[in-house]
Structure formats: C-alpha cells, structure tokens
Amino acid sequence: MSVGIGIFGIFFAIVFITVLAYKGFSTIWVAPIAAAIVAILGGLNLLDMYKTTFMQGFAGFVQSWFPAFMLGAIFGKLMECTNMAKSVALGISRLFGPKRAIIAAVVAGSILTLLAVCGMTHKDSYPDIAVCTIGMPMLSLIFGIILASLGVLF
C-alpha cells in the first residue's frame, strides 16, 4: 500500500477514536478497532500487528500507569466515602455561583488536587492555588496577546 493511504489511516483512526470517545464509547473497545483500521490501511498483517505492536504498547502503558490509576481509584473512593469532594464542590459552587461554573470547576479541581494528592494543608496550598487559577491563565492571556500583536496568531 502507499504511504499516503497509511497516513490517511492514522488520521482516520484518530478521528474515529475521538468521535466515539466523545460519544461515550469506552476506549477499551474502540482502540483495538482503530488499530485495525491503521493496520488494514497501512497494509500490515492484522494478526501480527495485534500480537506484537499493539499488545506490546498496551502492556507497556498498563505497566507504566497502573499504580497511578489504582491509587487514583482508591483516592476517589476515599473522597466519596468521606464526602470531602462533595463538601469542597458545594463550598466552591456557593462561592462562585452558577454563572461562573467553569472557573469554579478549575478552582475545585486545583483545591482537591493540591490538598489531597500533594498532601498539603489548606494554608500551604494558597500560593499554588493562586498560581493555578490566576497566574497561569493570566500568563497564557499575555502570551496570546503578544503572539497576536506579532501576527503569529489569528
């Protein structure tokens, strides 16, 4: 097969995964189908591709990220059982109100991450929360304005 068809297969598989994941399909089922699309359009042997390339990549991914996923699941269950996430979310939503839901989600995520994952106390995390919720968006805005004024963007 030609290289152009193989590259088209890669882009098509990316769009395929993105659309189906957005529609709520599990990537556990969608990823092997997308890999088959790439293999078929790239002219690869389907069985060899699954046995070597796909499974080696999948096994490496699971090996690398399993501890993070496992600890994240345990942490999520702990936060659910202690109602910590609910209390933080209710406090943040009362503070920001319904019109500022997006910034409230960013702040709530920052607080939960800094307090629980990093092991900080709430007073220790104030500078980090300020950087995450105010500093980084402002820095991004300034950088975007500079690039737009130079004609790089838009």
VOPAGU-2260 file (C-alpha; in pm, 1 decimal, decimal comma):
REM VOPAGU-2260
SITE   aa  ch    i         X         Y         Z
SITE  MET   A    0       0,0       0,0       0,0
SITE  SER   A    1     107,2     356,7     -46,5
SITE  VAL   A    2     237,1     574,5     231,7
SITE  GLY   A    3     -43,2     825,8     171,2
SITE  ILE   A    4    -313,3     567,3     242,9
SITE  GLY   A    5    -129,5     461,3     560,1
SITE  ILE   A    6    -109,7     820,7     683,4
SITE  PHE   A    7    -477,5     867,4     596,6
SITE  GLY   A    8    -547,8     555,4     805,5
SITE  ILE   A    9    -368,5     707,5    1104,3
SITE  PHE   A   10    -563,9    1033,2    1081,5
SITE  PHE   A   11    -890,4     846,9    1024,5
SITE  ALA   A   12    -823,0     627,9    1330,3
SITE  ILE   A   13    -753,6     936,4    1543,9
SITE  VAL   A   14   -1079,5    1096,0    1432,7
SITE  PHE   A   15   -1257,6     763,3    1486,7
SITE  ILE   A   16   -1131,4     730,9    1845,4
SITE  THR   A   17   -1202,1    1097,2    1922,5
SITE  VAL   A   18   -1559,4    1089,3    1794,4
SITE  LEU   A   19   -1651,9     761,2    1961,3
SITE  ALA   A   20   -1486,5     860,8    2291,4
SITE  TYR   A   21   -1677,9    1190,5    2279,0
SITE  LYS   A   22   -1999,7     997,1    2223,6
SITE  GLY   A   23   -1927,5     792,3    2536,5
SITE  PHE   A   24   -1784,4     468,9    2397,0
SITE  SER   A   25   -1511,3     303,9    2602,7
SITE  THR   A   26   -1164,1     331,6    2454,6
SITE  ILE   A   27   -1100,4     -24,8    2572,2
SITE  TRP   A   28   -1319,0    -135,1    2278,9
SITE  VAL   A   29   -1253,2     150,0    2037,6
SITE  ALA   A   30    -869,0     144,0    2044,3
SITE  PRO   A   31    -832,4    -208,7    1900,3
SITE  ILE   A   32   -1075,8    -119,8    1621,8
SITE  ALA   A   33    -878,4     196,2    1544,8
SITE  ALA   A   34    -556,1      -8,1    1544,8
SITE  ALA   A   35    -716,9    -247,2    1294,9
SITE  ILE   A   36    -807,1      48,4    1072,2
SITE  VAL   A   37    -444,3     164,9    1077,7
SITE  ALA   A   38    -315,7    -186,2    1009,7
SITE  ILE   A   39    -553,2    -252,8     720,7
SITE  LEU   A   40    -499,3      83,8     553,6
SITE  GLY   A   41    -124,1      61,6     615,3
SITE  GLY   A   42    -100,0    -281,7     455,2
SITE  LEU   A   43       8,8    -462,7     771,4
SITE  ASN   A   44     -74,4    -818,0     871,7
SITE  LEU   A   45    -361,6    -775,4    1118,5
SITE  LEU   A   46    -279,0   -1069,1    1346,6
SITE  ASP   A   47      93,3    -988,5    1361,7
SITE  MET   A   48      16,2    -624,3    1434,7
SITE  TYR   A   49    -209,0    -718,2    1729,1
SITE  LYS   A   50      34,0    -974,6    1869,8
SITE  THR   A   51     340,4    -752,2    1850,7
SITE  THR   A   52     295,3    -378,5    1809,9
SITE  PHE   A   53     -45,7    -323,2    1970,6
SITE  MET   A   54     -12,5    -561,7    2265,9
SITE  GLN   A   55     344,0    -453,8    2347,3
SITE  GLY   A   56     235,8     -90,8    2350,7
SITE  PHE   A   57     -73,9    -167,7    2556,2
SITE  ALA   A   58     121,6    -378,5    2807,5
SITE  GLY   A   59     384,0    -105,8    2843,9
SITE  PHE   A   60     113,4     155,4    2900,9
SITE  VAL   A   61     -60,3     -54,8    3166,5
SITE  GLN   A   62     268,8    -131,4    3337,9
SITE  SER   A   63     368,6     235,1    3346,8
SITE  TRP   A   64      36,2     382,5    3454,3
SITE  PHE   A   65    -127,3     110,2    3666,6
SITE  PRO   A   66      -3,2     247,2    4001,2
SITE  ALA   A   67    -139,5     593,0    3920,6
SITE  PHE   A   68    -475,9     453,3    3812,1
SITE  MET   A   69    -501,2     224,5    4114,3
SITE  LEU   A   70    -408,8     497,6    4364,4
SITE  GLY   A   71    -643,0     739,5    4187,1
SITE  ALA   A   72    -931,1     493,8    4218,0
SITE  ILE   A   73    -857,4     435,4    4587,3
SITE  PHE   A   74    -828,5     810,0    4646,2
SITE  GLY   A   75   -1155,9     874,9    4461,1
SITE  LYS   A   76   -1338,1     613,9    4667,9
SITE  LEU   A   77   -1192,5     760,8    4986,9
SITE  MET   A   78   -1309,5    1108,3    4887,5
SITE  GLU   A   79   -1654,2     968,9    4805,2
SITE  CYS   A   80   -1685,7     785,1    5138,0
SITE  THR   A   81   -1572,5    1083,8    5345,0
SITE  ASN   A   82   -1782,6    1334,8    5142,2
SITE  MET   A   83   -1473,7    1554,0    5103,2
SITE  ALA   A   84   -1524,1    1607,0    4730,5
SITE  LYS   A   85   -1891,5    1692,7    4779,9
SITE  SER   A   86   -1820,9    1943,5    5054,6
SITE  VAL   A   87   -1544,7    2114,0    4854,5
SITE  ALA   A   88   -1765,5    2124,7    4542,8
SITE  LEU   A   89   -2062,2    2269,7    4734,4
SITE  GLY   A   90   -1843,6    2532,5    4900,8
SITE  ILE   A   91   -1685,6    2636,9    4571,4
SITE  SER   A   92   -2021,8    2647,0    4390,6
SITE  ARG   A   93   -2169,8    2865,6    4665,9
SITE  LEU   A   94   -1868,4    3095,8    4647,0
SITE  PHE   A   95   -1869,5    3140,9    4266,8
SITE  GLY   A   96   -2237,5    3094,4    4183,2
SITE  PRO   A   97   -2395,4    2932,6    3877,2
SITE  LYS   A   98   -2272,8    3193,5    3625,9
SITE  ARG   A   99   -1907,8    3111,7    3692,3
SITE  ALA   A  100   -1926,1    2733,0    3674,5
SITE  ILE   A  101   -1616,5    2686,8    3458,1
SITE  ILE   A  102   -1382,1    2878,3    3686,7
SITE  ALA   A  103   -1544,4    2703,7    3984,1
SITE  ALA   A  104   -1458,0    2365,9    3831,5
SITE  VAL   A  105   -1096,1    2474,8    3780,0
SITE  VAL   A  106   -1068,8    2602,3    4136,8
SITE  ALA   A  107   -1233,6    2290,9    4283,6
SITE  GLY   A  108   -1000,4    2065,2    4085,6
SITE  SER   A  109    -698,8    2266,8    4195,1
SITE  ILE   A  110    -800,1    2255,4    4558,8
SITE  LEU   A  111    -874,5    1882,9    4560,8
SITE  THR   A  112    -551,1    1805,1    4379,8
SITE  LEU   A  113    -330,9    2022,7    4597,3
SITE  LEU   A  114    -488,4    1922,4    4925,9
SITE  ALA   A  115    -512,4    1551,1    4868,8
SITE  VAL   A  116    -263,1    1444,8    4605,3
SITE  CYS   A  117      20,7    1671,7    4714,1
SITE  GLY   A  118     -53,1    1626,2    5083,8
SITE  MET   A  119     -58,8    1999,0    5157,3
SITE  THR   A  120    -260,6    2167,7    5425,1
SITE  HIS   A  121    -508,6    2425,2    5304,7
SITE  LYS   A  122    -290,6    2716,4    5420,8
SITE  ASP   A  123      16,5    2574,2    5245,4
SITE  SER   A  124    -173,7    2543,0    4919,9
SITE  TYR   A  125    -291,5    2906,9    4887,0
SITE  PRO   A  126       4,3    3022,8    4672,8
SITE  ASP   A  127     -25,1    2717,2    4449,0
SITE  ILE   A  128    -399,5    2766,0    4407,5
SITE  ALA   A  129    -339,9    3131,3    4316,5
SITE  VAL   A  130     -84,5    3030,5    4053,8
SITE  CYS   A  131    -316,2    2763,7    3906,2
SITE  THR   A  132    -630,6    2976,1    3898,7
SITE  ILE   A  133    -497,0    3326,6    3840,2
SITE  GLY   A  134    -130,9    3320,9    3740,3
SITE  MET   A  135    -133,9    3060,9    3463,3
SITE  PRO   A  136    -447,8    3192,0    3286,7
SITE  MET   A  137    -309,4    3547,1    3302,8
SITE  LEU   A  138      27,7    3433,1    3170,2
SITE  SER   A  139    -148,1    3248,4    2886,3
SITE  LEU   A  140    -355,1    3557,0    2806,2
SITE  ILE   A  141     -47,5    3782,8    2799,5
SITE  PHE   A  142     142,1    3533,5    2584,3
SITE  GLY   A  143    -155,4    3510,7    2345,9
SITE  ILE   A  144    -179,0    3889,3    2320,3
SITE  ILE   A  145     192,8    3915,7    2243,4
SITE  LEU   A  146     172,0    3648,0    1975,1
SITE  ALA   A  147    -139,2    3807,1    1824,3
SITE  SER   A  148      26,5    4150,9    1815,9
SITE  LEU   A  149     325,4    3998,5    1635,8
SITE  GLY   A  150      90,6    3843,2    1380,7
SITE  VAL   A  151     173,8    3485,9    1478,5
SITE  LEU   A  152    -183,0    3407,2    1585,8
SITE  PHE   A  153    -505,0    3490,0    1402,3
